[in-house]
Amino acid sequence: MADDGTPPPPSSAHPLRVAVIGAGPAGIFAADALTRQSDVPVAIDLIDRLPTPFGLVRHGIAPDHPKMRAIRDTLHRSLDHPLVRFVGNVEIGTDITLDELRRHVDAVVYTYGAALDRQLGIEGEDLPGSLAATEFVSWYCGHPDADRGRVEAALAGARSAVVVGVGNVALDVGRVLARTAAELEPTDMPQHVLDALAAAPIEEVTVLGRRGPAQATFTTQELRELDGLADATVLVDPAELELDPGSEERAAADRNVSRNLAVLRGWADHTATAGRVRLRLRFFRRPVRLLGTDRVTGVEVERTAVDGDGRAVGTGELEVVPADLVVRSVGYRGTPLPGLPVDERSGTVANEAGRVLRDGHPSPGEYVAGWIKRGPTGVVGHNKHDARETIAGLLADAADGTLLVRGPVDDLVATLQARGAEPLLLENWRAIDAAEQSLGATRGRARTTMHERESLLAAARAAAAGS
């Protein structure tokens, strides 16, 4: 503290203390950006409510995408940095309030993503057999909060499935449902997931898009993977690939759209084969009602057309698509932390280039990155640029005196432990990591994900007790 009572600027003896809430890609990229600069001395606590790091890389990327999931090796290097401390199994609002946390640190970066699904808002959506993609993906990725009973009840006995949406997550869901047990066996899915998928008698999967193929948001890489499945045939109606002038212009201007169309048109002559799963991609169809009494039996859809503004408009023509299972994948939205408001419409925290806005004005020491900042758009790599923008603002605030070191406080982990919480550090995560690899080795896999929170904690405790 200076003689006049002003807090000092950050120094090696008293670094700027930054808490990053959310140890997924956005949070780890934010921590990495802080460690890569040398102008402002920092100390970083990377906090997550789960016992494990990596967020959607662990619990969102489909397990049959091992190359994409391998990005966690890159993320792990950031966790190893001496200025970064992973603090898992800590929930803001339960283990520590946001106000308490802010008294421990000089700045907070919120990067906890957008975990809630968006609903269709149609009749029958709450019937058994109707799920959100967030539920299904969490289940097959082994998320500790997944409702195993609900998902497996919906999947049991399902012969026909409808996936609503034409983004990458929708294709992930469709692809996982259409895969054989042998294809999924080498993945790190929990064993109960593999068993349930192997037992499901899926014969047909229909992926529905409200608009046309030119408006679909999946990437060409994801799309192409559908044609490499061992026992499924991709089916596309050639008539649904015919484009209006506006869509033709969109395809000409967007390389991803033009590549997608080329792939889809290459499948237009596919025909169904007995004994193989039919994986249908259908466009210009929007669900208007889920049918059934005790559980879903079908989806009533309306044929649509795309207007001049690119919106889907109904034609009044209805049909029923049979379905024992319906998975909606129509977007995500963020949730508020206690003490941090989230805009209900956008599902994001109000911000200006990553600086949190409260009552329309920047809130000193509060920042956002990732989906909670910009909404659920982009792939994992987009979070790197996004985090760098936010951290640039934080560092500029430190340089101009907006952020100052407020003086020594009790250690965050010690405070949490004193009140009965069980924060897990990097060595605890390493113990969990080793336990998952050992579990996988029993079945000839590189890893099997442990899905129960208590099992994760037990692995960490056992290693700590033996050290």
C-alpha positions in Angstrom: 0.0 0.0 0.0 1.4 3.4 -0.9 1.9 6.1 1.7 -1.3 7.9 0.5 -3.4 4.7 0.9 -3.6 3.9 -2.8 -3.2 0.2 -3.7 0.0 -0.4 -5.6 0.3 -1.6 -9.2 0.9 -5.3 -9.7 4.4 -6.5 -9.0 6.3 -9.9 -8.8 5.9 -9.7 -5.0 2.2 -8.8 -5.2 0.8 -10.1 -8.6 -2.6 -9.3 -9.9 -4.9 -12.1 -8.7 -7.3 -13.3 -11.3 -10.1 -15.9 -10.9 -11.3 -17.5 -14.1 -14.6 -19.2 -13.5 -14.9 -22.2 -15.9 -12.1 -24.5 -16.8 -13.3 -25.3 -20.3 -11.5 -24.1 -23.5 -12.5 -20.4 -23.0 -11.3 -20.4 -19.5 -8.0 -22.2 -20.2 -7.4 -20.0 -23.2 -7.9 -16.9 -21.0 -5.5 -18.3 -18.5 -3.0 -19.0 -21.3 -3.3 -15.4 -22.6 -2.5 -14.1 -19.1 0.6 -16.3 -18.7 1.9 -15.4 -22.2 2.4 -11.7 -21.4 5.1 -10.3 -19.1 3.9 -6.7 -18.6 1.6 -7.5 -15.7 2.6 -10.1 -13.0 -0.4 -12.4 -12.4 -1.5 -15.4 -10.3 -4.5 -17.3 -11.7 -7.1 -19.5 -10.0 -8.9 -21.6 -12.7 -12.2 -22.5 -10.9 -14.7 -25.1 -12.0 -17.8 -26.6 -10.3 -16.8 -30.1 -11.7 -14.0 -32.1 -10.3 -12.4 -32.2 -13.8 -11.2 -29.6 -16.2 -11.8 -29.1 -20.0 -15.5 -28.3 -20.0 -17.1 -29.1 -23.4 -13.9 -30.7 -24.7 -14.6 -33.5 -22.1 -18.4 -33.3 -21.9 -19.5 -31.9 -25.3 -17.3 -33.2 -28.1 -18.6 -36.6 -29.1 -16.4 -39.4 -27.9 -16.2 -40.9 -31.4 -14.2 -37.8 -32.4 -10.9 -38.7 -30.8 -8.9 -36.2 -32.9 -11.0 -33.3 -31.9 -11.0 -34.4 -28.2 -7.2 -34.5 -28.4 -7.1 -30.8 -28.0 -7.2 -31.4 -24.3 -3.5 -32.3 -24.5 -2.9 -28.8 -25.7 -5.2 -27.4 -22.9 -3.4 -29.5 -20.3 -0.1 -27.6 -21.0 -1.8 -24.4 -19.8 -2.8 -26.2 -16.6 0.8 -27.1 -15.9 1.9 -23.5 -16.0 3.3 -22.4 -12.5 1.1 -19.3 -12.5 -2.1 -21.3 -13.0 -3.8 -23.2 -10.2 -6.7 -25.5 -11.1 -9.4 -25.4 -8.4 -12.1 -27.9 -9.2 -15.2 -29.1 -7.4 -16.1 -25.6 -6.3 -19.5 -24.1 -7.1 -20.0 -20.4 -7.0 -23.0 -19.5 -4.9 -22.7 -22.7 -2.8 -19.1 -23.1 -1.7 -18.4 -19.4 -2.0 -20.4 -16.4 -3.0 -19.4 -14.2 -5.9 -19.0 -11.3 -3.5 -16.7 -13.4 -1.3 -14.6 -14.5 -4.3 -14.2 -10.9 -5.5 -12.7 -10.0 -2.2 -10.1 -12.7 -2.7 -9.0 -11.6 -6.1 -8.5 -8.4 -8.1 -10.4 -9.5 -11.2 -12.8 -12.2 -12.3 -13.2 -13.7 -15.8 -16.5 -15.6 -16.3 -16.0 -18.3 -18.9 -18.6 -20.9 -17.8 -20.3 -21.3 -21.1 -24.0 -21.9 -22.0 -25.3 -25.1 -20.6 -29.1 -24.8 -20.9 -31.0 -25.9 -24.0 -33.5 -23.9 -26.0 -36.9 -25.5 -26.3 -39.1 -25.9 -29.4 -42.1 -24.5 -27.6 -44.6 -27.0 -29.2 -47.3 -29.3 -27.9 -46.0 -32.7 -26.6 -42.4 -31.5 -26.0 -42.5 -32.8 -22.5 -43.6 -36.3 -23.4 -41.3 -39.2 -22.3 -39.0 -39.9 -25.2 -38.4 -36.3 -25.9 -35.0 -35.0 -24.9 -32.7 -32.0 -25.3 -29.4 -32.5 -27.0 -27.8 -31.2 -23.9 -29.2 -34.1 -21.9 -28.2 -36.7 -24.5 -24.7 -35.4 -25.1 -24.1 -35.1 -21.3 -25.1 -38.7 -20.9 -23.0 -40.2 -23.7 -20.0 -38.0 -22.6 -20.3 -39.1 -19.0 -21.1 -35.7 -17.4 -21.7 -36.1 -13.6 -25.0 -34.2 -13.8 -26.5 -36.3 -16.6 -29.8 -37.9 -15.8 -28.9 -41.5 -16.7 -32.4 -42.9 -16.0 -34.3 -40.4 -18.1 -32.0 -40.7 -21.1 -31.9 -44.5 -21.0 -35.6 -44.8 -20.6 -36.1 -42.6 -23.7 -33.6 -44.7 -25.7 -34.9 -48.1 -24.6 -36.8 -49.8 -27.4 -36.4 -46.9 -29.8 -36.4 -48.0 -33.4 -36.9 -44.5 -35.0 -35.3 -41.3 -33.8 -35.8 -37.7 -35.0 -33.1 -35.1 -34.3 -34.3 -31.5 -34.7 -31.6 -29.2 -35.9 -28.9 -29.0 -38.5 -25.9 -27.9 -36.6 -22.8 -29.9 -35.6 -24.3 -31.1 -32.4 -27.4 -32.5 -34.2 -25.1 -34.4 -36.6 -23.1 -35.7 -33.6 -26.3 -37.0 -32.0 -27.5 -38.6 -35.3 -24.1 -40.1 -36.0 -23.8 -41.7 -32.5 -27.3 -43.1 -32.7 -26.5 -44.7 -36.1 -23.1 -46.2 -35.2 -22.7 -49.9 -34.4 -21.6 -51.1 -31.0 -18.2 -52.2 -32.5 -17.6 -48.6 -33.8 -18.3 -47.1 -30.3 -16.5 -49.8 -28.3 -13.0 -48.1 -28.6 -14.2 -44.7 -27.4 -14.0 -43.4 -23.8 -17.8 -43.5 -23.3 -18.9 -44.9 -19.9 -19.7 -48.6 -20.1 -23.4 -48.1 -19.3 -23.6 -45.7 -22.3 -22.1 -48.3 -24.6 -24.4 -51.0 -23.3 -27.5 -48.8 -23.7 -26.6 -47.8 -27.2 -25.8 -51.3 -28.2 -29.2 -52.5 -26.9 -31.2 -49.8 -28.7 -32.8 -51.3 -31.9 -32.4 -48.1 -33.9 -33.4 -48.6 -37.6 -33.9 -45.1 -38.7 -32.6 -41.6 -37.7 -34.1 -38.5 -39.3 -32.3 -35.1 -38.9 -34.8 -32.3 -39.5 -33.9 -28.8 -40.7 -36.5 -26.0 -40.6 -34.8 -24.3 -43.6 -32.9 -25.5 -46.6 -29.5 -27.0 -47.0 -28.0 -23.6 -47.7 -29.0 -22.4 -44.3 -27.7 -25.4 -42.3 -24.9 -24.5 -39.9 -23.0 -27.8 -39.7 -19.5 -27.9 -41.1 -18.5 -30.0 -44.1 -16.1 -32.1 -42.0 -19.0 -33.1 -39.7 -21.3 -33.8 -42.6 -18.8 -36.0 -44.5 -18.4 -38.3 -41.5 -22.0 -39.5 -41.8 -21.1 -41.4 -45.0 -18.3 -43.4 -43.3 -20.5 -45.3 -40.8 -20.1 -49.0 -40.8 -23.8 -50.0 -41.0 -25.8 -46.9 -42.0 -26.8 -45.3 -45.3 -27.2 -41.5 -45.7 -30.4 -40.6 -47.6 -31.2 -37.2 -49.1 -34.2 -36.2 -51.1 -32.9 -34.6 -54.3 -35.9 -32.3 -54.4 -34.9 -30.8 -51.1 -31.6 -29.8 -52.6 -33.1 -27.4 -55.1 -32.3 -23.9 -54.2 -34.2 -20.6 -54.6 -32.2 -17.6 -56.0 -31.4 -16.3 -52.6 -30.0 -19.6 -51.4 -28.0 -19.9 -54.7 -26.4 -16.5 -53.9 -25.6 -17.7 -50.4 -24.0 -20.8 -51.7 -21.9 -18.9 -54.2 -20.7 -16.5 -51.4 -20.0 -19.1 -48.7 -17.4 -21.8 -49.3 -18.8 -23.9 -46.4 -22.3 -23.8 -47.8 -21.1 -24.7 -51.3 -19.0 -27.6 -50.0 -22.0 -28.9 -48.0 -24.2 -28.8 -51.0 -21.6 -30.7 -53.1 -21.5 -33.4 -50.4 -25.3 -33.6 -50.1 -25.8 -33.8 -53.9 -23.3 -36.7 -53.9 -25.7 -38.6 -51.7 -28.8 -37.9 -53.7 -28.7 -41.2 -55.5 -28.3 -43.3 -52.3 -31.1 -45.9 -51.7 -32.1 -47.6 -48.5 -30.5 -51.1 -48.0 -32.1 -53.8 -45.9 -30.4 -54.3 -42.6 -28.6 -51.0 -42.6 -29.7 -48.0 -40.5 -31.4 -45.3 -42.6 -29.9 -41.9 -41.7 -32.1 -39.3 -43.4 -31.3 -35.6 -43.8 -34.5 -33.7 -44.4 -34.9 -30.0 -45.0 -37.7 -27.5 -45.2 -39.5 -29.2 -42.3 -40.4 -27.7 -38.9 -41.9 -29.6 -36.0 -45.3 -28.3 -35.0 -46.3 -31.0 -32.5 -45.0 -34.2 -30.9 -47.5 -37.0 -31.0 -48.2 -39.7 -28.4 -49.8 -40.2 -25.0 -47.6 -42.3 -22.7 -44.5 -41.4 -24.8 -43.5 -40.0 -28.2 -44.7 -41.8 -31.2 -44.1 -39.3 -33.9 -43.4 -35.7 -35.0 -46.0 -33.7 -36.9 -44.0 -31.4 -39.2 -45.0 -28.6 -41.5 -43.3 -28.0 -44.9 -41.6 -24.7 -45.1 -40.1 -22.3 -47.6 -37.3 -19.8 -47.1 -38.4 -16.2 -47.6 -36.3 -13.3 -48.9 -34.9 -12.7 -45.4 -33.8 -16.3 -45.0 -36.5 -17.2 -42.6 -38.6 -20.3 -42.6 -42.3 -19.7 -43.4 -44.9 -22.4 -43.2 -46.8 -23.6 -46.2 -49.6 -25.4 -44.3 -48.6 -28.8 -45.7 -48.4 -31.3 -42.8 -47.0 -34.8 -42.5 -46.0 -37.2 -39.6 -42.5 -38.5 -39.2 -42.6 -41.7 -36.9 -40.4 -41.4 -33.9 -39.9 -43.3 -30.7 -37.2 -40.8 -29.6 -36.9 -37.1 -30.3 -33.8 -35.1 -29.6 -34.0 -31.3 -30.0 -30.8 -29.5 -30.9 -31.9 -25.9 -31.5 -29.4 -23.9 -29.5 -28.0 -23.3 -26.1 -28.3 -20.4 -23.6 -26.3 -19.3 -20.6 -27.5 -19.3 -17.0 -26.9 -16.6 -14.4 -24.5 -17.1 -11.6 -25.8 -15.8 -8.2 -24.9 -12.2 -8.4 -24.2 -12.1 -12.2 -27.2 -11.3 -14.4 -27.7 -12.9 -17.8 -29.8 -11.5 -20.5 -32.9 -13.7 -20.9 -33.2 -13.2 -24.6 -29.6 -13.7 -25.7 -28.4 -15.9 -22.9 -25.3 -13.9 -22.5 -23.8 -11.5 -20.0 -23.9 -7.9 -21.2 -20.4 -6.8 -22.1 -18.3 -4.5 -24.2 -15.3 -6.4 -25.8 -15.3 -8.7 -22.8 -15.8 -6.0 -20.0 -18.9 -6.9 -18.0 -21.6 -4.1 -18.1 -23.8 -3.5 -15.1 -26.5 -0.9 -15.6 -24.9 -0.1 -19.0 -21.5 0.7 -17.6 -18.3 -1.3 -17.3 -17.9 -3.1 -14.0 -14.3 -2.8 -12.8 -12.7 -6.1 -12.4 -15.3 -8.2 -14.2 -14.9 -9.8 -17.6 -16.4 -12.5 -19.8 -15.1 -14.9 -22.5 -16.5 -17.8 -24.5 -20.2 -18.6 -25.0 -21.4 -16.6 -22.0 -19.8 -13.6 -23.7 -20.8 -14.0 -27.4 -23.5 -16.8 -27.4 -23.2 -20.4 -28.4 -21.4 -20.0 -31.8 -18.2 -21.2 -33.3 -16.0 -24.2 -32.7 -13.5 -24.7 -29.9 -10.8 -22.7 -31.7 -12.9 -19.6 -31.8 -12.6 -19.3 -28.0 -8.8 -18.5 -28.3 -9.3 -15.2 -30.2 -12.3 -14.4 -28.0 -10.3 -14.9 -24.8 -7.4 -12.9 -26.1 -9.7 -9.9 -26.8 -11.0 -10.1 -23.2 -7.6 -10.5 -21.6 -6.3 -7.6 -23.7 -9.0 -5.4 -22.1 -8.1 -6.8 -18.6 -4.4 -6.0 -19.1 -5.2 -2.5 -20.4 -7.2 -1.9 -17.3 -4.3 -3.0 -15.2 -2.0 -0.7 -17.1 -4.2 2.4 -16.7 -4.9 1.8 -13.0 -8.5 0.5 -13.3 -7.2 -2.7 -11.8 -4.9 -2.6 -8.8 -3.7 -5.1 -6.2 -5.9 -4.6 -3.2 -3.6 -6.2 -0.7 -3.1 -9.6 0.9 -6.0 -11.9 1.7 -6.4 -15.4 2.9 -5.6 -18.1 0.3 -8.7 -19.1 -1.6 -8.2 -22.9 -1.3 -7.5 -22.6 2.4 -10.6 -20.6 2.9 -12.7 -23.2 1.0 -11.2 -26.1 3.0 -11.8 -24.3 6.3 -15.6 -24.0 5.5 -15.8 -27.7 4.6 -15.6 -27.6 0.8 -13.4 -30.0 -1.1 -11.5 -28.1 -3.8 -9.5 -30.4 -6.1 -6.2 -29.2 -7.4 -4.1 -30.3 -10.4 -2.6 -33.3 -8.6 -6.1 -34.5 -7.8 -7.1 -34.2 -11.4 -4.0 -36.2 -12.4 -5.2 -39.0 -10.0 -8.6 -39.0 -11.7 -7.0 -39.0 -15.1 -4.8 -42.1 -14.1 -7.9 -43.9 -12.7 -9.8 -43.4 -16.0 -6.9 -44.7 -18.0 -6.6 -47.7 -15.7 -10.4 -48.4 -16.0 -10.1 -48.2 -19.8 -7.2 -50.6 -19.9 -9.4 -53.3 -18.3 -11.4 -53.3 -21.5 -8.6 -52.6 -24.0 -9.3 -48.9 -24.3 -7.1 -45.8 -23.8 -9.6 -44.5 -21.2 -13.1 -45.0 -19.9 -14.8 -41.8 -18.5 -15.9 -42.0 -14.9 -19.3 -40.4 -14.8 -20.3 -40.3 -11.1 -19.1 -37.4 -9.1 -18.5 -39.6 -6.0 -16.3 -41.9 -8.1 -14.2 -39.0 -9.3 -13.8 -37.7 -5.8 -13.0 -41.2 -4.5 -10.2 -41.5 -7.1 -8.7 -38.2 -6.0 -9.0 -39.1 -2.3 -7.4 -42.5 -2.7 -4.4 -41.0 -4.5 -4.1 -38.3 -1.8 -4.3 -40.9 1.0 -1.6 -43.0 -0.6 0.8 -40.1 -1.2 
